Amino acid sequence: MEAKLGLEKIKEKQKEKELLIAADDYKKTATIIGTKVISGYMEPYVYKRRADGLAIIDVEKIDEKLRAAVKFLSQFNAHDILVFCKREAGWKAAQKFAEITGVRVFVRRYPAGIITNPRLENFFEPKVLFIVDPWIDKNVLRDALKIGIPIISICDTNNVTNNVDLVIPCNNKAKTSLALVFFLLARGFAEAKSLPFSAKLEDFGFE
């Protein structure tokens, strides 16, 4: 019995080594905490429900999708990536991500038509869109669909994701969770592009 328990602990440590960050960090930042609503789209990412009804998102699936997002985004030049975040909890994290990587970022309000109307003075043509919530960021998502570019989105358990090409399943409402996600994305992108990276989680709004 003791030998079996020891083997399980070794396996757990091996799993943690394969993660982008310790599993406990995903937990303490509330990244794994979903909502009480689980959409059919997000059900595959849910590990279990807590006694209070809140969904718990699978750590390994969060990590897997973050790796996929880093790999995909790294194929593009920074100025071809558009990041938008309407939710206040993610403003600082999104702006820090842009500062480190050089991507274009808008927070608070999406300038209507900026990627669909060539007559606008500030018009530009991104090649990929990254958003924080497909529901509250629906205006820019709609424009991205019109021009046919890939869409990556952080998605909570209550989100509908039929218009999202790459889902990052996690808590997209908490400041701490969004700080961790953007931190890991920035670190991964910087490494892939050989950019300097000395930022800390606190720089992304983690308190």
Secondary structure, DSSP 8 states (H G I E B T S, - for coil): -HHHHHHHHHHHHHHHHHSSS-HHHHHHTTTTB--S---TTTGGGEEEE-TTS-EEE-HHHHHHHHHHHHHHHTTS-GGGEEEEE-SGGGHHHHHHHHHHH--EEEESS--TTTTT-TTSTT----SEEEES-TTTTHHHHHHHHHHT--EEEEE-TT---TT-SEEEES-SS-HHHHHHHHHHHHHHHHHHTT------GGGGT--
